[in-house]
Amino acid sequence: MESYLQKDYVLENSQELFNLIRSTNVTIRWLMLHRNSKNPKFREIVCFGVNPKQLFDLVLQTSEFENQFQVVQKELLNSKQKMFEDEKLKSVDYMKECSEYFAGKKSLGKVVVNEQYSTYFNDMSARIDKLSWKSSKTPPTIQALTQSLDQISAYPLISSQPQIKFYAQDTGTCLRTMAKIASLKKDSLNNHSLIIDFSYAWNLLDEYLDIMHENIRQNTKAILLFRSCFIKLASILNQPLRRIIEANDDEIMTNVSQFYSAQLVSFVGRVLAVIPTSIYGILDQMTKIMSPNLKAEEAKITKEDLLGYALFEERFQLAKHAHRVSLFAEGMLSMDKCLMGVIEVDPKEFLVNGIKNEMVKIVSSILHNNFIFKKEMTIDNFDLIIKQISNRLDNLRSAMEYVQDLIGIDALSIWLEQMSRIIMVNVNRETITKGDRGKLQKELQKKGLEKEGKEKNLIEIPVYEPIDNCLTFLGRLVAGLFNITNPMKNIFYIPTCNGWYDQNGIFIFGPKIISSLIKTFGVVGVSGLDKVLSFNISKEITNFAKTYKSLMDSPQKGCVEAIRREFKGFTKELDEPLKTTLDKNINELGPTFKALIPILERIGHYQLFRKIIQQQLMQMARVDSKGFYQIVANVNKCAIPLFSEIRKNPAEKSKDEDIAQIKAVRGKELEFLKYMSSLTDAMGLANPFNKIYIYPKFEMYSVAPVLAVLMIDYLKYVTYNQKQAIFIRKKIQADIPDSYCLMSGVVTLLKHMNINFTYEFIATLCFYSKLAAKLEITRKKPRKFDPQASNIYILLNDYCKITSQSRDVIGKFSSAFVFDSFPYEVQPNHHTYP
């Protein structure tokens, strides 16, 4: 099409080309509109006689023709003066040479002197030189001059001189060209925009969307024709802006232009979305070839194994698929930037955003559809699910990296960026409060996409219906982890092994599983899992506070106060009646506050999950970014004591002098601490047991003795297994939790209260253990260790390990010698006793 739409051709046949464009647009308009006629019979006749694919091909070809014609028209208008002056100068030179020839001053062959011809051509030269490209009288004047030259060219003296005849005829041609150039008007562009108006088809183009996609799939070069079609669609702005422009309201015009331009860009995105979709379809085929067949090359390969790595057929298929991907990208990237209304459309940006969008959809679908765990699931099934997800995501990322140079993208950067956004959006959705969850459910019924990330250059994250009462795959993952480590299945946490094991010593969960999760969706995924666990802990603490408040409103409140008074009587004589009274009250309170035990166990369970996650994140940070890890660790060590000292000893200032400055400093401190907290959490430097998750809304008076009573009552149903260093059930009961998880929950809860509550809890347990130990000594045949006292001290030993505190904390309320005398899985460090 470009071969014959040149300036000369367009200038020569401008009117005919206008007529062709007009008739073609009339045909397209009639056919497209009548295909949607309200008269069913007429509509059936038109649809039967018109193939929609051929009709849309006509639209594409016409759009390309109109675009090329308009480009040439603009070039002609922009160079109108120069072209006119060039032709005029050429004509003037020809006439002067003819005048000089007949005056005998110049030899162009046999010299013929004729003063009349010399004067004629000299006058003709002067009249041509006076022509102006701006004047409306120029075309009639040129027409008269042309007729005069045609007449004189027929004279024998002129026709007998070939050179003079050529000059006269060529001057006539130049004058005709000048007339056409002078006839060019800017109004022709306005007429052209009216003729090619395509706004009537705005609501009809959705019918042809599948045809557009099929055209692009079959011929990637067809995307160049679509660019012209998109430019033709920009005429949608003509109708709404016409009266606004006449009203001269810039603000309304800007808003309306932005709105309709955004609609155009959205439609262009829907049309071009087939390219990234097709690319990912090819990538899926590539992953099926790469996954089972291609192996990673080793540093050294023997000659015998070389054939096994070559795999000529598989690599040939990969090359074919990669070539198809490159064709799609080439067609997209060959488009130039163009304006859709007032918004500039960059094809490469569309391609990159389309690839991101498809990647987000595919990865979100993989995570949502595969992270589904059954209640009866074993650790083998859980590990298999994780490996399958990990393999699919690894293969997809590898395929993207395989073709990244062919489509001009940074695949790894896109993968990390979008994976981070997927995790963060799912974390935000999973950690919304229950009240907001109901509102979100109503919104999900209306819309299927997350509203986050609709700003420029951000991709929408798909939203799915909840499964198993969990909004996202992260919630189901937490539930699955809790299910496979459920103590009701005779699964226990063994501190020395840093993981959960069943009663036969078979590994269930530990750092190995977290490493698999890091391999599956990276550090950002495990950090997101850690945030969901933190939210669950804060939710369980709130639940504990509400449950405790409701239980304290029962008639058992007086019994709690009585036990508290008994336990505070440290100076009383430790005799059997006192223990009998305490045991009676404990037996009454134990069943009443039994509802708190599952909550405490869940809190401790989540805390131990977080502990293992933090250990693995720390290990990853030390290996992958040793320098940055050391910087963050040192800043963390220095900053916390510094801020503590500032708050203990604030600078002495006048009352009103620097209040604003103090607030600003406090604000900067808070901002810095938030930033450091995010870094330490991501690098595993944070201790979950030192975190304050939430401040309970309810005051929990007397909670320390209640917690102590629960732990004492709990010890009735378990016995200590010295070989595995854990408490195990005496009988198979479904409601006995894991002791280490339970103590972890108690430690977490006490961290959210005044330190005196912790001291009261330890003192209560020590008081009861001393009472039990003394009564054991007074027996006729005392045992080496009293079981109750021994078990309490083992629990207190777990407390020291969980909190990473010195054993001297227990020594304040009990004899360090007695405390160290009980059997533990690890012998304590030597103490210097007074």
Summary of the structure (lengths in Angstrom):
residues: 834
radius of gyration: 43.4
end to end distance: 103.2
largest distance: 159.3
contacts: 2484
relative contact order: 0.05
helix: 72%
strand: 3%
